[in-house]
Amino acid sequence: MKVFTAAWVLVMGCLAAAYVAAADVSNQQAERDHIAAERTRVDSAFAVRERECQARFVVTSCLDAARRDRRQTLERLRQQQVVLDEAERKQRAAKRMETIRGAVSNEESRRRAADARARRKAERPFQPAPSSVPTPMPAEPASAPAAASRGASAAPSQRAAEYDRRQAAAKQHREAVQRRNAEGAARGKTAKPLPLPPAASAP
């Protein structure tokens, strides 16, 4: 009987090892089903051996041997289950990493495309929109700091002349805007009037 038991355990172990070695990642569910079926068979075989032991004179040693064989076979099946679980965990982790890599590469390509668009936009020369009415330019273009320094050192008559020139330019600009608005209204377009420039303080 012991020879039969040892042979049975050896055959079961070899079969289990062969199934684990041949397990493919795509065939994991079939392998899990096989392990569950093996556990059921081990439990059934143990029940049969237990009944046989009860009919013998030396019951305890027979039951101990049956339990030991069952425990060894179940441990092998548990090891197979651990191997399958580990393979499935690694497969899930690899899929997750592949998804993350895909998302990162998509984000990287979007960022590169945005950078390329920004570079092309920065390399294009600035082209102002054409205006229907040219903006009148003052006779002498002067920056504000230059005008301030001139104003501090200029005589009162020069400041009065500068003030008159600026008032005339502002009046000319207002008239041009009003003329353009009137032309637009005549064509059926209504435009909001531009805000008037602040009046310069008198000298």
ROTOR-654067 format. One record per atom (N, C-alpha, C, O): z, y, x. Coordinates in steps of 0.02 Angstrom, whole numbers, padded with zeros to 5 digits, always signed. Layout:
REM ROTOR-654067
ZYX/...
***
This chain:
REM ROTOR-654067
+00000-00060+00041/+00000+00000+00000/+00000+00063+00043/-00033+00112+00027/+00038+00061+00100/+00041+00119+00143/-00027+00132+00176/-00046+00190+00185/-00062+00079+00192/-00129+00087+00221/-00175+00119+00171/-00215+00163+00188/-00171+00097+00107/-00212+00127+00054/-00195+00200+00045/-00240+00242+00038/-00131+00217+00046/-00109+00286+00037/-00133+00329+00095/-00159+00384+00083/-00126+00305+00156/-00148+00344+00213/-00224+00355+00212/-00248+00409+00227/-00260+00303+00193/-00333+00309+00188/-00352+00359+00133/-00398+00399+00141/-00317+00355+00078/-00332+00400+00022/-00319+00472+00042/-00360+00516+00027/-00263+00485+00076/-00247+00553+00099/-00298+00576+00150/-00319+00634+00148/-00318+00532+00195/-00367+00550+00245/-00435+00567+00214/-00467+00616+00233/-00456+00526+00165/-00520+00539+00132/-00516+00606+00093/-00563+00645+00096/-00461+00617+00059/-00453+00680+00021/-00454+00740+00069/-00485+00791+00054/-00420+00734+00125/-00419+00789+00174/-00488+00802+00203/-00508+00859+00210/-00524+00748+00218/-00592+00757+00246/-00638+00789+00194/-00677+00834+00211/-00633+00766+00132/-00674+00797+00079/-00658+00871+00071/-00702+00912+00064/-00594+00886+00071/-00574+00956+00063/-00598+00998+00122/-00624+01053+00112/-00592+00973+00183/-00615+01009+00242/-00690+01018+00240/-00716+01071+00258/-00726+00966+00218/-00799+00971+00214/-00819+01024+00163/-00866+01062+00174/-00783+01026+00106/-00799+01077+00056/-00786+01147+00082/-00825+01193+00069/-00731+01156+00118/-00716+01223+00145/-00767+01243+00197/-00789+01300+00198/-00787+01195+00240/-00835+01212+00292/-00903+01229+00261/-00938+01272+00287/-00920+01196+00206/-00986+01207+00176/-00985+01264+00125/-01037+01280+00097/-00928+01295+00114/-00924+01348+00063/-00964+01409+00085/-00956+01435+00140/-01007+01430+00042/-01047+01490+00054/-01017+01546+00013/-00985+01534-00038/-01027+01607+00036/-00997+01664+00001/-01024+01668-00071/-00986+01684-00117/-01087+01652-00080/-01116+01656-00147/-01092+01598-00190/-01100+01600-00251/-01062+01546-00160/-01042+01487-00197/-00966+01484-00202/-00938+01429-00210/-00932+01540-00199/-00859+01540-00198/-00829+01517-00264/-00779+01482-00264/-00860+01536-00319/-00831+01516-00383/-00835+01440-00392/-00789+01410-00419/-00890+01411-00370/-00896+01338-00373/-00843+01305-00330/-00815+01253-00348/-00829+01334-00272/-00778+01306-00227/-00709+01312-00259/-00668+01267-00253/-00696+01368-00292/-00632+01376-00326/-00624+01324-00382/-00571+01295-00391/-00678+01314-00419/-00675+01263-00471/-00662+01194-00441/-00625+01154-00469/-00693+01180-00384/-00683+01115-00351/-00610+01107-00329/-00581+01053-00337/-00581+01160-00302/-00511+01157-00280/-00465+01144-00340/-00418+01105-00336/-00479+01177-00396/-00438+01166-00456/-00445+01094-00480/-00396+01063-00501/-00507+01067-00477/-00517+00998-00498/-00481+00950-00451/-00452+00900-00473/-00482+00965-00386/-00446+00923-00337/-00371+00923-00351/-00339+00871-00347/-00345+00981-00367/-00273+00984-00382/-00256+00941-00444/-00205+00907-00445/-00300+00944-00493/-00289+00904-00553/-00291+00829-00535/-00250+00790-00559/-00340+00810-00493/-00345+00740-00473/-00283+00718-00432/-00257+00663-00441/-00259+00763-00388/-00200+00747-00348/-00140+00736-00394/-00101+00690-00385/-00132+00780-00443/-00076+00773-00489/-00082+00708-00530/-00032+00674-00542/-00143+00691-00550/-00153+00628-00587/-00137+00568-00544/-00105+00520-00566/-00161+00569-00481/-00148+00513-00436/-00073+00507-00422/-00047+00451-00417/-00039+00563-00416/+00033+00561-00405/+00069+00530-00465/+00116+00491-00457/+00047+00548-00525/+00078+00519-00585/+00069+00444-00586/+00115+00407-00605/+00009+00420-00567/-00003+00348-00566/+00042+00314-00514/+00073+00263-00528/+00046+00344-00454/+00088+00315-00402/+00161+00316-00421/+00199+00270-00405/+00181+00369-00456/+00251+00374-00478/+00268+00317-00525/+00322+00287-00521/+00222+00303-00571/+00234+00247-00618/+00237+00181-00580/+00277+00137-00596/+00194+00172-00529/+00194+00111-00490/+00260+00104-00452/+00289+00049-00448/+00285+00160-00425/+00348+00158-00389/+00406+00139-00434/+00452+00104-00414/+00404+00162-00496/+00458+00147-00543/+00462+00071-00557/+00515+00044-00573/+00405+00038-00550/+00404-00034-00562/+00427-00074-00501/+00439-00134-00507/+00434-00042-00444/+00455-00077-00383/+00531-00080-00377/+00568-00047-00413/+00551-00121-00329/+00622-00128-00316/+00649-00067-00278/+00702-00041-00294/+00612-00045-00225/+00633+00012-00185/+00597+00074-00212/+00542+00091-00189/+00627+00108-00260/+00595+00163-00294/+00596+00227-00252/+00546+00263-00249/+00651+00242-00220/+00660+00306-00186/+00610+00315-00129/+00578+00367-00124/+00604+00265-00085/+00559+00274-00028/+00486+00278-00052/+00446+00314-00023/+00470+00240-00103/+00401+00243-00131/+00387+00312-00159/+00333+00340-00147/+00435+00341-00197/+00426+00408-00225/+00422+00460-00170/+00383+00507-00175/+00463+00453-00118/+00462+00501-00063/+00393+00501-00029/+00366+00554-00014/+00366+00442-00018/+00299+00437+00013/+00246+00468-00032/+00201+00504-00008/+00250+00456-00097/+00201+00484-00144/+00207+00561-00145/+00156+00596-00146/+00269+00585-00145/+00278+00658-00145/+00252+00690-00081/+00221+00742-00082/+00266+00656-00024/+00243+00682+00040/+00166+00685+00042/+00137+00735+00064/+00134+00632+00018/+00060+00631+00017/+00033+00687-00029/-00015+00721-00012/+00065+00693-00086/+00044+00746-00133/+00053+00815-00102/+00009+00858-00108/+00110+00826-00069/+00125+00891-00039/+00074+00907+00017/+00051+00964+00022/+00057+00858+00057/+00008+00869+00111/-00061+00886+00083/-00094+00932+00107/-00081+00850+00031/-00148+00864+00001/-00148+00932-00031/-00197+00970-00025/-00095+00949-00067/-00092+01015-00099/-00090+01071-00047/-00117+01125-00058/-00058+01058+00010/-00056+01108+00064/-00127+01119+00091/-00147+01176+00104/-00165+01065+00100/-00234+01073+00122/-00275+01113+00072/-00314+01157+00091/-00265+01098+00008/-00302+01136-00043/-00281+01209-00044/-00322+01253-00054/-00216+01221-00031/-00192+01290-00028/-00224+01327+00031/-00243+01385+00024/-00231+01293+00087/-00264+01323+00146/-00337+01340+00129/-00362+01392+00149/-00369+01295+00094/-00438+01309+00074/-00442+01370+00029/-00486+01412+00035/-00393+01375-00017/-00391+01433-00061/-00380+01497-00022/-00410+01548-00038/-00337+01495+00029/-00324+01553+00071/-00388+01574+00107/-00404+01633+00112/-00425+01524+00134/-00488+01539+00169/-00537+01572+00121/-00570+01621+00139/-00542+01545+00061/-00588+01575+00011/-00567+01646-00007/-00608+01690-00012/-00502+01656-00017/-00477+01722-00035/-00491+01772+00021/-00511+01829+00008/-00481+01750+00083/-00494+01795+00140/-00568+01813+00145/-00586+01870+00158/-00612+01762+00135/-00684+01775+00138/-00704+01824+00082/-00745+01868+00093/-00675+01815+00023/-00692+01860-00033/-00666+01930-00020/-00700+01979-00036/-00606+01935+00010/-00579+02001+00026/-00623+02037+00077/-00636+02097+00071/-00645+02000+00128/-00689+02030+00178/-00755+02052+00148/-00783+02104+00165/-00780+02011+00102/-00844+02029+00069/-00835+02093+00028/-00878+02137+00029/-00780+02098-00009/-00767+02159-00048/-00760+02219-00003/-00786+02273-00018/-00724+02210+00054/-00715+02266+00100/-00782+02287+00130/-00795+02347+00139/-00826+02239+00145/-00892+02256+00173/-00933+02293+00122/-00968+02341+00139/-00930+02273+00059/-00967+02308+00006/-00941+02379-00002/-00979+02427-00011/-00874+02386+00001/-00844+02452-00006/-00865+02497+00052/-00882+02556+00041/-00865+02470+00113/-00886+02510+00170/-00959+02529+00165/-00979+02584+00184/-01001+02483+00139/-01072+02498+00131/-01082+02554+00080/-01124+02598+00090/-01043+02552+00027/-01047+02605-00024/-01025+02672+00007/-01057+02724-00005/-00971+02671+00046/-00947+02733+00077/-00999+02759+00126/-01013+02819+00128/-01029+02714+00166/-01080+02736+00213/-01140+02766+00177/-01167+02817+00199/-01160+02735+00121/-01216+02763+00083/-01200+02832+00056/-01242+02877+00058/-01138+02841+00030/-01119+02907+00004/-01117+02959+00060/-01139+03015+00050/-01091+02939+00118/-01087+02986+00174/-01157+03004+00198/-01170+03063+00213/-01202+02955+00202/-01270+02970+00225/-01307+03015+00174/-01345+03059+00194/-01295+03003+00109/-01325+03047+00058/-01299+03118+00065/-01337+03166+00061/-01234+03124+00075/-01204+03191+00082/-01230+03225+00145/-01243+03285+00146/-01237+03185+00199/-01262+03212+00262/-01334+03236+00254/-01352+03289+00280/-01376+03197+00219/-01445+03218+00210/-01450+03281+00166/-01491+03324+00178/-01406+03285+00114/-01405+03346+00073/-01385+03407+00114/-01413+03461+00107/-01335+03397+00158/-01312+03453+00200/-01366+03474+00249/-01376+03534+00261/-01401+03425+00278/-01455+03442+00325/-01511+03479+00289/-01539+03527+00316/-01528+03457+00227/-01580+03492+00189/-01559+03563+00174/-01600+03609+00178/-01495+03573+00155/-01470+03641+00141/-01472+03684+00204/-01490+03742+00201/-01454+03654+00261/-01456+03692+00324/-01528+03711+00341/-01541+03767+00363/-01575+03665+00330/-01645+03679+00345/-01671+03736+00299/-01707+03780+00322/-01652+03734+00235/-01672+03787+00189/-01643+03854+00211/-01678+03905+00210/-01580+03853+00232/-01548+03916+00254/-01582+03942+00317/-01592+04002+00324/-01601+03897+00363/-01635+03920+00424/-01704+03949+00407/-01722+04002+00434/-01741+03915+00362/-01807+03942+00344/-01799+04010+00310/-01839+04055+00322/-01748+04017+00268/-01738+04081+00234/-01719+04135+00284/-01741+04192+00277/-01679+04117+00334/-01659+04166+00384/-01717+04185+00429/-01720+04242+00453/-01763+04139+00441/-01820+04154+00485/-01874+04195+00450/-01914+04228+00484/-01876+04194+00383/-01925+04234+00347/-01910+04308+00355/-01852+04327+00349/-01961+04350+00368/-01947+04422+00373/-01930+04450+00304/-01955+04427+00253/-01889+04500+00304/-01868+04532+00242/-01926+04573+00214/-01954+04615+00248/-01943+04560+00151/-01996+04597+00118/-01967+04630+00056/-01953+04596+00007/-01958+04695+00058/-01929+04729-00001/-01978+04727-00059/-02039+04725-00049/-01951+04727-00119/-01993+04727-00179/-02030+04793-00184/-02002+04846-00170/-02095+04790-00203/-02132+04853-00208/-02105+04897-00264/-02087+04872-00318/-02102+04961-00252/-02076+05008-00301/-02133+05050-00328/-02178+05070-00291/-02132+05062-00393/-02186+05101-00424/-02182+05175-00405/-02233+05208-00399/-02121+05200-00396/-02112+05270-00377/-02079+05272-00310/-02024+05246-00301/-02112+05303-00260/-02080+05305-00195/-02018+05349-00196/-02016+05401-00230/-01968+05327-00161/-01906+05365-00158/-01915+05423-00111/-01934+05414-00053/-01901+05484-00135/-01910+05541-00090/-01860+05539-00033/-01801+05524-00043/-01884+05553+00025/-01842+05553+00084/-01824+05625+00101/-01864+05671+00090/-01765+05637+00125/-01747+05704+00144/-01789+05726+00204/-01814+05685+00242/-01796+05789+00211/-01839+05816+00264/-01813+05795+00332/-01853+05779+00376/-01748+05795+00342/-01719+05775+00406/-01672+05717+00393/-01617+05728+00367/-01691+05656+00410/-01643+05601+00400/-01587+05609+00451/-01598+05614+00511/-01526+05608+00424/-01468+05616+00468/-01414+05570+00443/-01405+05562+00383/-01379+05540+00488/-01325+05495+00468/-01264+05537+00449/-01259+05596+00467/-01219+05507+00414/-01160+05542+00390/-01116+05567+00448/-01093+05624+00445/-01105+05526+00500/-01064+05552+00555/-01097+05611+00590/-01064+05659+00611/-01165+05607+00597/-01200+05663+00629/-01195+05726+00587/-01185+05781+00612/-01202+05717+00521/-01197+05774+00476/-01127+05804+00478/-01118+05864+00475/-01077+05760+00482/-01008+05785+00484/-00995+05824+00548/-00963+05876+00547/-01021+05797+00604/-01010+05834+00666/-01048+05899+00667/-01025+05949+00694/-01109+05898+00637/-01147+05960+00633/-01112+06010+00588/-01109+06069+00602/-01084+05982+00532/-01050+06026+00483/-00990+06060+00514/-00974+06117+00498/-00955+06024+00559/-00896+06053+00589/-00914+06110+00636/-00879+06161+00641/-00970+06101+00672/-00988+06152+00722/-01039+06202+00697/-01050+06253+00729/-01070+06187+00639/-01122+06232+00614/-01091+06294+00582/-01034+06293+00560/-01131+06346+00581/-01110+06408+00549/-01111+06399+00474/-01144+06354+00449/-01075+06442+00437/-01074+06436+00364/-01144+06441+00334/-01158+06409+00283/-01188+06480+00362/-01256+06487+00333/-01294+06421+00341/-01333+06403+00297/-01284+06386+00397/-01318+06322+00406/-01291+06270+00357/-01329+06229+00331/-01227+06272+00345/-01199+06225+00296/-01225+06239+00227/-01238+06193+00189/-01233+06302+00210/-01261+06320+00144/-01333+06296+00138/-01353+06271+00085/-01372+06302+00192/-01441+06279+00191/-01444+06202+00183/-01486+06176+00146/-01399+06167+00217/-01396+06093+00212/-01377+06073+00141/-01406+06026+00113/-01329+06109+00111/-01309+06096+00043/-01367+06106-00005/-01379+06064-00049/-01404+06162+00002/-01462+06175-00041/-01515+06121-00034/-01545+06100-00083/-01527+06098+00027/-01577+06047+00040/-01557+05981+00005/-01599+05947-00025/-01493+05964+00010/-01470+05903-00023/-01474+05909-00099/-01492+05860-00132/-01457+05966-00126/-01462+05977-00198/-01534+05970-00221/-01548+05941-00273/-01581+05998-00181/-01652+05994-00200/-01676+05921-00198/-01713+05900-00242/-01655+05882-00148/-01674+05811-00143/-01646+05772-00202/-01681+05729-00230/-01584+05786-00221/-01554+05751-00278/-01590+05769-00342/-01601+05725-00384/-01609+05834-00351/-01644+05855-00411/-01713+05821-00413/-01734+05800-00467/-01747+05817-00356/-01812+05786-00353/-01807+05711-00371/-01849+05685-00407/-01755+05678-00348/-01744+05607-00363/-01731+05597-00438/-01759+05551-00468/-01688+05641-00468/-01674+05636-00539/-01737+05644-00580/-01749+05607-00628/-01779+05692-00561/-01841+05704-00598/-01888+05644-00592/-01921+05626-00640/-01891+05613-00533/-01934+05554-00524/-01910+05496-00567/-01950+05461-00597/-01844+05487-00571/-01816+05434-00613/-01830+05447-00686/-01850+05402-00723/-01821+05509-00708/-01833+05527-00778/-01907+05518-00795/-01924+05495-00849/-01951+05537-00748/-02023+05529-00759/-02041+05454-00765/-02080+05435-00809/-02012+05413-00722/-02026+05341-00725/-02000+05311-00789/-02033+05269-00819/-01940+05332-00812/-01913+05307-00875/-01956+05329-00933/-01966+05290-00980/-01981+05390-00932/-02024+05414-00986/-02089+05375-00988/-02113+05358-01042/-02117+05359-00929/-02179+05319-00928/-02166+05249-00955/-02207+05222-00992/-02109+05220-00936/-02092+05154-00961/-02081+05155-01036/-02101+05108-01071/-02050+05207-01062/-02039+05213-01135/-02105+05221-01171/-02113+05194-01226/-02152+05257-01141/-02217+05266-01172/-02254+05199-01175/-02293+05187-01221/-02243+05156-01126/-02276+05090-01126/-02237+05040-01169/-02260+04983-01176/-02181+05059-01196/-02143+05014-01238/-02084+04982-01202/-02049+04941-01231/-02073+04999-01141/-02017+04971-01103/-01960+05021-01104/-01970+05082-01098/-01900+04995-01111/-01842+05038-01107/-01802+05017-01046/-01789+04958-01036/-01784+05065-01008/-01745+05050-00947/-01681+05091-00949/-01678+05146-00977/-01630+05062-00920/-01567+05098-00916/-01575+05154-00865/-01605+05143-00812/-01549+05211-00878/-01554+05265-00828/-01509+05250-00769/-01456+05220-00776/-01532+05271-00711/-01492+05261-00651/-01434+05309-00651/-01438+05364-00679/-01379+05290-00620/-01323+05337-00617/-01341+05396-00572/-01374+05389-00521/-01318+05453-00593/-01332+05513-00555/-01291+05515-00492/-01233+05494-00492/-01320+05539-00438/-01280+05543-00376/-01224+05594-00384/-01232+05643-00421/-01169+05584-00351/-01114+05631-00358/-01133+05699-00329/-01167+05703-00277/-01113+05750-00363/-01131+05818-00340/-01093+05834-00276/-01032+05822-00271/-01129+05860-00229/-01096+05878-00166/-01054+05941-00177/-01070+05983-00218/-01001+05944-00140/-00957+06002-00150/-00990+06064-00120/-01023+06061-00069/-00979+06118-00153/-01008+06182-00131/-00976+06203-00066/-00918+06187-00053/-01015+06240-00021/-00985+06263+00042/-00932+06314+00032/-00902+06338+00081/
***
